[in-house]
Amino acid sequence: MQCLWRRLTLLCGMAFWAALTLPAGRVVAAIPETDSSADARIAKLIDQLGDDQYSVRQHAKAELTRLGAAAFDPLMAAEDNDDLEIAEQAKYLVRLIRVDLVRESDPPVVKTYLEDYDSLDAATRLEKITELVSLPDGEGLEALCRLVRFEKSSLLSKQTAALILNKADKLQAPAVAQRERLLETLDRSARPGARWLRALVAAGDDPKAAADQWGKLADEEAAALEHAPQQSGEYLVDALWRRQVEALKQAQRQPEALAVMRKVVQLEKGTPGTLASLVEWLAKEQAWELVGEVSNRFAATFDQNALLLYTLAEARSAQGDKEAAEAAAKKALDLRPERTNEHWQVARQLRSRGLFTWSEREYQKVCAEPLNATSILQVQARLEFSEMLHDLEREKEAAETLQVVDDGLKSIPQLKSNLSQYRSRFESITSRITPSGPRSIARRSAS
């Protein structure tokens, strides 16, 4: 009966409490310094949210509201409290706390992405987060750390951290001063994503210890995935295991790294996007044996995906099985011959990976048909193909490839007209052909 009365007073008092203590239902809080005594005080206040006495509960709510952002992490953790009333009150207070995610020091592009962030749905928030992660030179890193700490959704907080982990190698290494600001932003937050990012910073200082730390964090997230799958995902565990693999390899612990890579492989469900990412990573790590195992497990998907087949061919070649490598490469080349655009994209990918022999075959397949008025894609492909041949010091073939385009532009007026919208890309084609015949391509400047 007493429990029922407490729940009724809780529900009836919420609206009155918000009107009395929170202007417009909003608390904007700075991030104050905390220490162990403050932590203990906050923990006590949260415990008092379930007190039998109404006045004690109200006092605890008032104090936690006043503390604002300093109480955010403990209140988030209290949402899973075994005491239902404490859990409900914690959820209520977390949603009242608003932390200004934008700082005056943020670059203008970051401010634009975070505009009205709190009013967006989860899917749109994730889009914004992904765009912030993709900004050059880690421009959005500080703001992303704020999201890891203060995003209301536990899943989005983790997703933000995982995106940073996956992009860590491409992000500009933060200077010492920036690292200090990042750690200050994360503070001592116990949220999983904050712990992952602190581990990322610490890994640069002590790579050997990092391997065991990543393993511990991955095991914790694997347990969270099993316990509460709606608040986790295989891709989060995957991101942590990949960081552990990197740390293990840096520590010269190759057998352990291979064992963790097998865990990543076992986690794979075989969807086209995740499978492509996994195989690309395995190829980067030169884990050719595992590429073969994955291809056997998901044979049907491999047989319908040219890039997967070429990666399998690369694995077979690295293992010394040239015949199997050639068979996989031929199967890839023969896939969907009518889809010229697909073969063009494959040619570009293979070129970027340094697989020039197979890239050349794909370019040749795209360029096999004579030019006509609508051959815009073939012109683009021939231009790229000629540049690749030039890089390979096959100057005569490079110039001959361009000559076909030059002849087409002269003999097919409509093709030249259709290409006019791409003038900046193709205007130099004729300048690469001398009046006396083909010549080599001038090496492009980095642009």
Secondary structure, DSSP 8 states (H G I E B T S, - for coil): -HHHHHHHHHHHHHHHHHHHHSGGG-EE-------HHHHHHHHHHHHHTT-SSHHHHHHHHHHHHHHGGGGHHHHHHHTT-SSHHHHHHHHHHHHHEE-----TTS-HHHHHHTTTGGGS-HHHHHHHHHHHHTSGGGTTHHHHHHHHHH-S-HHHHHHHHHHHHHHTTTS----HHHHHHHHHHHTT--SHHHHHHHHHHHHHH-HHHHHHHHHHHHHHHHHHHHH-GGG--HHHHHHHHHHHHHHHHHTT-HHHHHHHHHHHHHH----HHHHHHHHHHHHHTT-HHHHHHHHHHTHHHHTT-HHHHHHHHHHHHHTT-HHHHHHHHHHHHHS-TT-HHHHHHHHHHHHHTT-HHHHHHHHHHHT-S---TT-HHHHHHHHHHHHHHHHTT-HHHHHHHHHHHHHHHHH-HHHHHHGGGGHHHHTTTGGGEETTEE---------
